[in-house]
Amino acid sequence: MTLNRFVYKTHKWLAAGVGLLTLLWFASGIVMVLPKNMLGGPAADPAGNSAGPDYKGIVMTIPQAITAAEAAAGGNMVTTSVDLRRIEGRLYYQISTAKSGTHLIDAQSGARLEITEEYAKQMAARLAGGRGPAQESGLVRRYGIEYPYGPLPAYRVAFDDPAATIVYVSPNTGEMLSSDRKGRIRAFIMGTHTFEFLKPLLAKRGTRIALIFSSFVGLVMTVFGSWILWIQFQNWRARRAGRAEAA
């Protein structure tokens, strides 16, 4: 194979790959602007969970909530932040500490909410709204293609329903994220447009390597394309002069 032939073939197949990725990028962009009900979305909240929380019912002050958290932890602790969080219609103080983890204290009763795996399954069932029995559950500690964002760790509760509903429950914050099969397909397609699916697969160094590789491919295509253009220009001059064209 001559050098010119190698340049032609390499440029052609690189261009075909880049063209396919560009087509996928445009197609996924179209999916992003389609209405969510066409390709599924997150499961709806159960009835009665859409009402606003009862802020007037808060009787616990922040110092009292911290005291309740210290009692649950069994001693004094260094509090780093306090947030007011709504969990299943009730208000809780989310008390984050330096070494004693995170505590959820009911803003009305002062009781501590401990989200175990079994309680997470109950929360997920209430959010799913009778979509079927929980098929499996487990603790997720790392991001993946199916769970690319959200609080970690999180309990993963999968339901045995036609929509393949999955609910993630954070034991630290009580936050719940749900999706069905169509919603996950839509999220994956949208991720190909924003390249979100690469983040769980590649670490910071891996992302840098991927960018360098993409830049190298672009550089090779540019050099080879310029080479081909130069050859075509030489062939054009040869035809005008009646000489043989380059191979």
N, C-alpha and C positions, 0 to 999 in steps of 0.2 A: 504494500500500500504506500503510495506516494504521500509526501507531507501535505500537499494541497488536498488530497482525498481525505486524509485524517482530519484536517481542519474542517472540511465540509461536514463530515459525519458527526464530529464532536459538537459542532455548532448546532446542527440539526436536532440532535437528541436532547441537548441542553435546552434549546428553545422549546421543544415539545414538552419537556417536564415543567418548565416555567409557565408555559401557556396553559397546561392543565391546572397548575396551582392557581393561576390567575382566574381561570374559569370557575374553579371551586370557590375562590374568594368572592367573586361577583354573585354566584348562586347563594352562598351563605348570607351575603348582605341582603339579598331579596327576602330570605327567610326571616331576617331580623326585623323587617318592617311589616311583615304580615301580622294580622290580628292574632293574639295569643290563643284564642279559642279554636283556631284552625289546626294548631299542632300541640294542643295541650298546655298545661301550666300547673302551678302549685295547687294542691288540694285546698278546698275552701274551708274556712273556719267553721266549727260546729255552731249550731244555733245558740244564740245568747252570748257568744264570745266576742261579738262585734261592738257591744255597748262600751261606753267609756268607763274607766275605773272610778271608784268612789274616793276621790281625793279628800272629801270632807270626813271620811271615816278613819283617816290616819290619826292614831292616838300615840304612836311611838315616836319619840324624838330620836335624832341621830345618836346622841350619847347613850340613850337607853338601848337602842339597837346594837351599838357596839358592845355594851355591857352584856347583852344577851348572847352575842356571838362569842365573847370571851368566856362566858359560862359554858357554852357548848364546846369550846376548844379546850377548856380546863385550865385556863390561866390567862395572864395578860398577853397582849399581842400588839404588834406595830401595824396600825391601820394605814394603808397607802391611798385608798380612795373609797368613797361611798357614793353609790348611785341608786336611784329609785327606778325599779324595774317592774313591769307588769307581766305577770305569769298567770295564764288562764283566768284573766279577769280580776285577779287580786294584785295588790301592790306589795312589793317586797323591797327591803333594803339589800342591795348587793354590796357586801363589805369585803373588800380585797385587802389582804394583809401581806406582809413581807415574807413570812415563813410559815404561816398557818393556813394557807390556801384562801379560798373564797367561801363566804358564808351568806346564805339567803335568810333574812329575818322578816317575818310577816309584819307589815307596818301597822296592822290593827291588833293582832293578838300577841305579837312578840315571839311567836313560836318559830323555831328554826325549820326550814324546808331542806330536807336531805333527799336529793334525787338519786335514788339507786336505780339499778337496771330494771327491777320489777316496777318501780314507780314510773320510770321513763316509758315503759310499755303501756301503762295506764294513761299517761299523758298523751302518748301517740295515738292510742285508740280513741280518746276523746276528740283529738284534732282530726283524725281521719273520718270520724262521724259514721261509724258502723260499716266500714268498707270491707270488713271481713276479719277473721282472727289473725293475730300476729303469727307469722310463719317462722321468723327467726329474729334474733337480736344479738348485738355485740357492741363492743366499744371500739370506736375509730380513733386512732391517735395520729394519723397522717393524712394529708390531702391526697386525692387520687382523681382519676377522670370522672368517676361518679360523684365525688364530693370535692369539688375544686376550691371551695371557699366556705367560710363559716367558722364558728368557734370550735376549738379543739381542747380537750377531747370531746367526743360526742357519742351518745348511744345511737346506733343504727337499728331501727325497727322496721322490718319488711312485712307487708301484709299479703295475705293470700286472696287477692281480688283480681278481677280481669284487668284493671289498670296498672297492676304491679306497683302499688303505692309504697313509698319508702319515706319514713319520717326520721329526722335526726333531732335528738334532744341533748342539749348541753347540760351536764350535771353542775356546772359552775354558774351559769347565768339563767338557766331555764328556757333559753331561746330554742324555738322549734322551727325547723325548715322541712318542708315536704315537697315531694314531686311524684309524678307518675311516669309511666314509660314514655308517653308522647312528649312530656315536658323535658325528660332527660335527653331524648333524641334532638329536640329543638335546641336545648342548651349546648349539646355537643356540636351541632351545626353552627350555632352562633359562635362557639368557641373557636371554630376553624377560621372565622372571620377576624376575630380579635387575637387569635393565637393563645387563648387562655388555656387550652388543653396542654400546651407545652410546659406551663409553669409547674404542674405537679411532677412531670417526667424529668425535667431538667433542673439541676441546682443552679446556683448563681454562676458557677464556673461553666456548667454545661450550656447555659444560655449564651455566655460569651463565646464559647466555641462554635455554637450554632450560627451566631451572627458573623463570626469570622469566616466560617465555611460558606455562608450565603454571599458574603462580599467577594470571596474568592471565585465562586461560580459566576457572579456578575462580571468580575474582572476578566475571566477567561472568555465569556461570551462577547464582551466588548472587544477584546484583542482579536479573537477569531473572526468576529464580524467585520472588523476593520481589514483584516487580512483578506477575507473573501471579497470585500468591496474593492480592494486594491487589485486582486486578480481579475475581477470582472472589468475593471477599468483598463487593465493591460490587454485583456482579450478584445475589448472594444477598439482599442488603438490598433491591435493586430489585424482585426477585420477590416478596418479602414485602410490599412497599409497593404492588405493582401497577404499577410504572414500567417503562419500556423498559430493557433491559440494555445495557451498554456493548459496543461493537463489538470 
